[in-house]
Amino acid sequence: MKRTLLSLALVGLLVAPALADSSLSGEDIVRKASDQNQVGLSAGEAMMVMKIQTPGGEILKRKLRIRAASKDGLAQLRMTFVEPQDQRGIEVLMLEQKGGQNLQYLYLPSFKKVRRISGSAKNGRFEGSDFTYADMESRDISEGTYKRLEDETYGKQAVYRVDVSPKKKADEKYSLVQMWVSKKAWLPLKVVFFDHQKRKAKQLKVKRLKKVNGRYVVTRAVMKNLIKGSETELSITDINDSIAFPPHIFLSGNLGK
């Protein structure tokens, strides 16, 4: 799909659809949610707290600084770990490209090197969390098959129900993605990911929404690994979308600087 499911769940804009509910297809709904979101912040800065609960019950905490911008309508996102001390300085850069694929780079201060994340490495866990690098990657909407189901109520919100299947299943980590998209906020409030064994592999739930400068922002979401029993909670704080960063901030060669 054009934009990552993770980013769709984290931040979206409140914009009324141009079409009536009854005439919206499954693809219309996903495209509308996608088009209103620019991989989290379209521009600006925020802090993110990541709390990981292992299958054994151990709690691991991470704190990240997020900087975002848009160039030619394509999102740029730089995440810098600030806590704990042993992960301080780790950076991840994501650059959206035309055609749906992201360029992703990882900087590890212990090696003082930048490497590109590609191929099977994208299925690796994002710094020990229940998110993979692939979960945060963009997809072209044309690569999916969309099925709109009957509308539902999720919690107290009216939602659209859409099932998404990749056309090239061998190239994708998930065989099916089920989405519950808020009619009010145009954000997925719940996403269930199925693996290629048809098992429910992971589940993303939005826990808290906040309206910031006319748009809805997810300030708390939880991804649960339904097979392993671990989960990762993301909390967004200190959002400032009025900050602009110079272009060199989003150059891979400047990671670690």
PLY file of the C-alpha trace (Angstrom):
ply
format ascii 1.0
element vertex 257
property float x
property float y
property float z
element edge 256
property int vertex1
property int vertex2
end_header
0.00 0.00 0.00
1.11 3.55 -0.64
1.80 4.30 2.98
2.77 2.12 5.87
0.08 0.65 8.12
2.13 1.73 11.10
2.25 5.33 9.97
-1.45 5.31 9.12
-2.19 4.18 12.65
0.12 6.73 14.26
-0.97 9.99 12.66
-3.76 11.07 10.30
-5.73 14.14 9.32
-9.41 14.82 9.86
-10.78 15.38 6.35
-14.29 14.50 5.23
-14.50 12.07 2.31
-15.61 13.38 -1.05
-17.77 10.31 -1.66
-20.80 9.06 0.23
-20.21 6.09 2.55
-22.17 3.71 0.36
-20.11 4.45 -2.75
-16.69 4.01 -1.15
-14.83 0.86 -2.14
-12.30 -0.84 0.08
-9.51 0.71 -1.97
-11.16 4.15 -1.72
-11.14 3.89 2.07
-7.50 2.82 2.33
-6.41 5.38 -0.25
-8.29 8.14 1.58
-6.67 7.23 4.90
-3.31 6.94 3.17
-3.55 10.27 1.35
-4.34 12.12 4.58
-1.22 10.83 6.29
2.43 11.67 5.64
4.23 8.91 7.56
3.55 10.30 10.97
4.30 14.00 11.06
4.32 15.63 7.64
6.81 18.06 9.14
8.05 18.77 12.63
9.34 17.01 15.68
8.06 14.72 18.41
9.32 12.37 21.09
8.33 8.73 21.16
8.50 6.34 24.10
8.67 2.66 23.18
7.85 0.12 25.90
8.54 -3.51 25.02
7.16 -6.38 27.07
8.93 -9.66 26.39
7.14 -13.06 26.47
8.67 -13.56 29.91
7.22 -10.30 31.22
10.39 -8.21 31.21
9.83 -4.52 30.38
12.31 -2.71 28.13
12.02 1.03 27.51
13.34 3.15 24.65
13.02 6.88 24.01
13.35 8.33 20.51
13.45 11.76 18.92
11.51 11.93 15.64
12.20 14.56 12.97
10.09 14.72 9.84
9.86 16.67 6.61
8.43 16.33 3.11
10.35 16.74 -0.15
8.46 16.82 -3.45
5.49 15.29 -1.65
7.57 12.36 -0.34
8.07 11.79 3.37
11.41 11.93 5.15
11.69 10.57 8.69
14.71 10.45 11.00
14.48 8.62 14.33
17.22 8.99 16.93
17.42 6.88 20.09
18.16 8.98 23.17
17.56 6.38 25.91
18.70 3.96 27.30
22.38 4.77 27.37
23.44 1.59 25.54
21.25 2.55 22.57
21.83 6.28 22.63
22.79 7.56 19.18
21.29 4.72 17.13
19.51 6.30 14.17
17.08 5.13 11.50
16.38 7.16 8.37
13.39 6.46 6.13
13.02 8.18 2.77
9.84 7.58 0.80
10.37 6.99 -2.92
8.08 7.23 -5.91
6.69 3.78 -6.65
6.02 2.87 -3.05
9.32 1.58 -1.66
11.24 3.33 1.10
14.96 3.73 1.37
15.92 2.79 4.92
19.26 3.38 6.62
20.58 2.35 10.03
23.41 4.05 11.92
25.06 2.20 14.80
27.37 4.44 16.86
29.42 1.48 18.10
30.57 0.85 14.50
30.34 4.49 13.34
28.90 3.23 10.06
25.71 3.72 8.06
24.23 0.69 6.33
21.19 0.39 4.12
18.39 -1.90 5.30
17.23 -3.98 2.35
16.01 -7.42 1.32
15.32 -9.90 4.13
16.83 -7.50 6.69
13.60 -5.50 6.50
11.83 -8.38 8.22
14.10 -7.98 11.21
12.73 -6.56 14.46
13.02 -2.81 14.89
15.48 -2.57 17.80
13.95 -5.50 19.67
10.35 -4.31 19.30
7.33 -6.10 17.80
7.57 -3.88 14.72
9.74 -4.84 11.79
11.43 -2.43 9.40
9.01 -3.75 6.76
6.05 -2.75 8.95
7.18 0.85 8.59
7.76 0.69 4.86
5.49 2.21 2.22
3.59 0.11 -0.28
1.95 1.09 -3.54
-1.82 0.85 -3.15
-2.05 -0.79 -6.58
-0.14 -3.79 -5.19
-3.07 -4.78 -2.97
-6.50 -6.34 -3.37
-9.19 -4.69 -1.23
-12.46 -6.08 0.07
-14.90 -3.82 1.88
-17.00 -5.62 4.50
-20.01 -4.41 6.46
-19.38 -1.31 8.58
-18.99 -1.91 12.29
-18.65 -0.13 15.61
-15.28 -0.39 17.30
-15.40 0.83 20.87
-17.70 3.81 20.52
-16.61 4.77 17.01
-18.19 3.95 13.66
-15.61 2.25 11.47
-15.12 0.94 7.97
-14.00 -2.70 7.71
-11.55 -3.51 4.94
-9.50 -6.64 4.24
-6.30 -6.16 2.27
-4.40 -8.95 0.48
-1.14 -8.51 -1.46
-1.24 -9.42 -5.14
2.28 -10.87 -4.94
2.02 -12.92 -1.77
5.53 -14.35 -2.04
6.98 -10.84 -1.79
5.07 -9.84 1.33
5.45 -10.75 5.01
1.68 -10.88 5.58
-0.93 -12.83 3.64
-3.87 -10.75 4.87
-4.36 -7.48 6.74
-7.69 -6.67 8.39
-8.40 -3.01 9.09
-10.93 -1.10 11.20
-10.79 2.51 9.92
-12.41 5.32 11.91
-15.02 7.26 9.94
-14.33 10.30 12.10
-10.54 10.41 12.22
-9.73 8.48 9.04
-7.25 6.32 10.94
-7.09 2.55 11.38
-8.03 1.98 15.02
-7.27 -1.72 14.81
-5.16 -3.75 12.37
-4.73 -7.53 12.40
-1.87 -9.12 10.42
-2.01 -12.74 9.20
1.10 -14.73 8.29
1.40 -17.15 5.36
0.21 -20.02 7.57
-3.12 -18.13 7.90
-2.42 -17.47 11.57
-3.16 -14.17 13.29
0.44 -13.06 13.70
0.19 -9.54 15.10
-2.41 -7.01 16.17
-2.10 -3.23 16.32
-4.57 -1.28 18.47
-4.89 2.47 18.90
-5.33 3.35 22.56
-5.45 7.14 22.57
-6.20 9.94 20.09
-5.50 13.65 20.45
-6.46 16.53 18.21
-3.47 18.72 17.34
-3.93 21.78 15.11
-7.07 20.39 13.50
-5.87 16.84 12.95
-6.16 13.66 14.94
-2.92 12.22 16.24
-2.57 8.79 17.79
-0.59 9.37 20.95
-0.65 5.76 22.15
-0.78 2.47 20.22
0.11 -1.14 21.03
1.43 -3.84 18.69
1.04 -7.36 20.06
2.72 -10.47 18.72
-0.11 -12.99 18.98
2.19 -15.97 18.42
5.11 -15.13 20.71
3.15 -13.25 23.37
5.27 -10.08 23.37
3.97 -6.56 22.82
5.25 -3.06 22.14
3.55 0.15 23.22
4.33 3.41 21.42
3.51 6.74 23.06
3.96 10.05 21.23
4.68 13.19 23.27
5.90 16.78 22.77
4.51 17.13 19.25
5.63 20.31 17.48
4.65 20.44 13.81
5.82 24.03 13.31
9.54 23.18 13.25
11.28 23.03 9.87
14.59 21.22 9.39
17.29 21.89 6.77
17.54 19.28 3.98
20.91 17.93 5.14
19.25 16.47 8.23
17.74 13.79 6.00
20.89 12.76 4.15
22.09 9.25 4.98
25.68 10.47 5.13
24.78 12.78 8.01
23.47 10.08 10.34
25.40 10.14 13.56
26.18 13.85 13.20
0 1
1 2
2 3
3 4
4 5
5 6
6 7
7 8
8 9
9 10
10 11
11 12
12 13
13 14
14 15
15 16
16 17
17 18
18 19
19 20
20 21
21 22
22 23
23 24
24 25
25 26
26 27
27 28
28 29
29 30
30 31
31 32
32 33
33 34
34 35
35 36
36 37
37 38
38 39
39 40
40 41
41 42
42 43
43 44
44 45
45 46
46 47
47 48
48 49
49 50
50 51
51 52
52 53
53 54
54 55
55 56
56 57
57 58
58 59
59 60
60 61
61 62
62 63
63 64
64 65
65 66
66 67
67 68
68 69
69 70
70 71
71 72
72 73
73 74
74 75
75 76
76 77
77 78
78 79
79 80
80 81
81 82
82 83
83 84
84 85
85 86
86 87
87 88
88 89
89 90
90 91
91 92
92 93
93 94
94 95
95 96
96 97
97 98
98 99
99 100
100 101
101 102
102 103
103 104
104 105
105 106
106 107
107 108
108 109
109 110
110 111
111 112
112 113
113 114
114 115
115 116
116 117
117 118
118 119
119 120
120 121
121 122
122 123
123 124
124 125
125 126
126 127
127 128
128 129
129 130
130 131
131 132
132 133
133 134
134 135
135 136
136 137
137 138
138 139
139 140
140 141
141 142
142 143
143 144
144 145
145 146
146 147
147 148
148 149
149 150
150 151
151 152
152 153
153 154
154 155
155 156
156 157
157 158
158 159
159 160
160 161
161 162
162 163
163 164
164 165
165 166
166 167
167 168
168 169
169 170
170 171
171 172
172 173
173 174
174 175
175 176
176 177
177 178
178 179
179 180
180 181
181 182
182 183
183 184
184 185
185 186
186 187
187 188
188 189
189 190
190 191
191 192
192 193
193 194
194 195
195 196
196 197
197 198
198 199
199 200
200 201
201 202
202 203
203 204
204 205
205 206
206 207
207 208
208 209
209 210
210 211
211 212
212 213
213 214
214 215
215 216
216 217
217 218
218 219
219 220
220 221
221 222
222 223
223 224
224 225
225 226
226 227
227 228
228 229
229 230
230 231
231 232
232 233
233 234
234 235
235 236
236 237
237 238
238 239
239 240
240 241
241 242
242 243
243 244
244 245
245 246
246 247
247 248
248 249
249 250
250 251
251 252
252 253
253 254
254 255
255 256
